[in-house]
Amino acid sequence: MSDYDDLVSALSPVSAALTKFGIRHYVITSKLEWYRKTNETSERQWDDVTRLLKLLGDAADIEYLKGAAESVGVHDLLERLLSAR
């Protein structure tokens, strides 16, 4: 099993399926939104975005993520996530 498979299997089933279909950046933004809507208490959402960003590595389109996060009001969460990288 590859590192990719290990990381995908660690994500929730929905996130894993979406990741395999190539909409990783959307998943990150959506999970940050959900994390915000749960008063930043859902460790599952935060752990998922942390793993997904690790999985993306250099392939992460940071500028796209920043724009998407800004558009839904979670830019501060994305910055926190990126600073922990």
N, C-alpha and C positions, 0 to 999 in steps of 0.2 A: 504494500500500500504506500502511495506517495504522500509527501507532506500535504499536497493539495487535497487528497482524499481524506487525510486525517482532519484537516481544518474544516472541510465541508461537513464531515460527519459530526463535528462538534457543534455545528450550528443547528438551530431549530429546523424541523423538517421543511417548513415553508421557505426559510432563508436558504437552505441547502438547495432546494429545487430551483429557486430563482437565480441563485449563484451559478448553477450549471447552465442556465439559459442566457447568461451574459448580461444581466441587468444589475450588476453589483452596485453601481453607483446609486441607482434608485433605491436599492435595499438599504444602503447606509443612510440616506436621507430619510427614508420612511421610518427606520428604526430610531433615528434621533428624534423624529417628530413624536413617535410613540413614547419614547423615554421622557420627553418633555411633558406630554399629556398625562403621564402617570406621576407627575411631580418629581421626576428624576429618581424614582425608587425602583424601577424595573431593572434589576441586575442582569436579567436575561438579555434585554435589548442592548445594554451597554457592552456586555461580553460579546454579543454577536457582532456589533460594529467594530469592536477591537480586533476580533479574529478576522473579520472580513477585510479590514484595512491591512492587516498583516499579510493576509493571503494575496491581496492585490500587489503589495510591495511597490516597486517602481512603476508598475502599470496603472497605479491609481492616478486619475486625472484630477489633481488637487484643485486646479482652477475651476473646473466644472463643478466639483463638489462644493466649493465655496459659494459659487453662484446659486446652486440648488439649495444649499443650506440657508443662504440669505433670503431666498424667495419664500421659504416656509418658516422663517423666524428661529432657526436653530444654529445660526452661524457661531454663536458662543460655544455651543456644545461641540461643534466640529473643531473649533480652535482648541478646545480642551483635549479632544481626542488626538489631534495632530501633535500637540505639544507633549503628549505622553508617549509618542512613537519612538 
